[in-house]
């Protein structure tokens, strides 16, 4: 099993009464307890402070821990914060990065410096990822504790239409109101995948697997804000075939990451 949405580092509020966030050791302990073999790790600094800081801290924390696979967060290519944007992507790949993330509500404060996903797309930020087949996690959830839908589906459509060969994985803290919106986007854009931790509604996973195939679902937990066991149980207890569960729990994210160039 591969948890595709695991966070390292301290959050803005405690995830539990005695835990502000995972370091590599507590994450591995949680994974061992639930039988999760690998995790794609994202760092809280990447959306609470700066992606450069989060990416560097990710690599420091996972050094020597091959079960933890890095996901680097990105800023817009047009931000003028990269010496060379293309060289930054090349360096990430050279360090073993096979997935990237983008947080359109960067900063995530009530009056945050929200980032226009459309402008980021227009800047060509995701073109190098599409060329290499590198999967992109898009997470509009400004506050993991908010418990509300945050996805801007019009902006998401703009991204998907501009990069039809880019594997996009939508993450949402709670995909509830969007349940009547995402089906149309899934119909129109076969490169869209859904991460499972936000799919709370009754038989949501079965609904997606029936209409678009289990290949479009990626298991993630959003630990530590969500229980790894809860997210895992949502998949293992769903009315799915053994093949479908195997794809969701590991096969799909492995195929996307190993297929990247």
HELIX and SHEET records of a PDB file:
HELIX    1   1 UNK A   24  UNK A   34  1                                  11    
HELIX    2   2 UNK A   45  UNK A   48  1                                   4    
HELIX    3   3 UNK A   51  UNK A   62  1                                  12    
HELIX    4   4 UNK A   77  UNK A   79  5                                   3    
HELIX    5   5 UNK A   85  UNK A   94  1                                  10    
HELIX    6   6 UNK A  117  UNK A  122  1                                   6    
HELIX    7   7 UNK A  127  UNK A  132  1                                   6    
HELIX    8   8 UNK A  153  UNK A  162  1                                  10    
HELIX    9   9 UNK A  177  UNK A  180  5                                   4    
HELIX   10  10 UNK A  182  UNK A  188  1                                   7    
HELIX   11  11 UNK A  196  UNK A  198  5                                   3    
HELIX   12  12 UNK A  204  UNK A  212  1                                   9    
HELIX   13  13 UNK A  214  UNK A  216  5                                   3    
HELIX   14  14 UNK A  228  UNK A  236  1                                   9    
HELIX   15  15 UNK A  242  UNK A  246  1                                   5    
HELIX   16  16 UNK A  247  UNK A  251  3                                   5    
HELIX   17  17 UNK A  252  UNK A  258  1                                   7    
SHEET    1   A 3 UNK A   2  UNK A   8  0                                        
SHEET    2   A 3 UNK A  38  UNK A  43  1                                        
SHEET    3   A 3 UNK A  68  UNK A  70  1                                        
SHEET    1   B 6 UNK A  72  UNK A  73  0                                        
SHEET    2   B 6 UNK A  99  UNK A 102  1                                        
SHEET    3   B 6 UNK A 135  UNK A 139  1                                        
SHEET    4   B 6 UNK A 168  UNK A 171  1                                        
SHEET    5   B 6 UNK A 192  UNK A 195  1                                        
SHEET    6   B 6 UNK A 217  UNK A 218  1                                        
END                                                                             
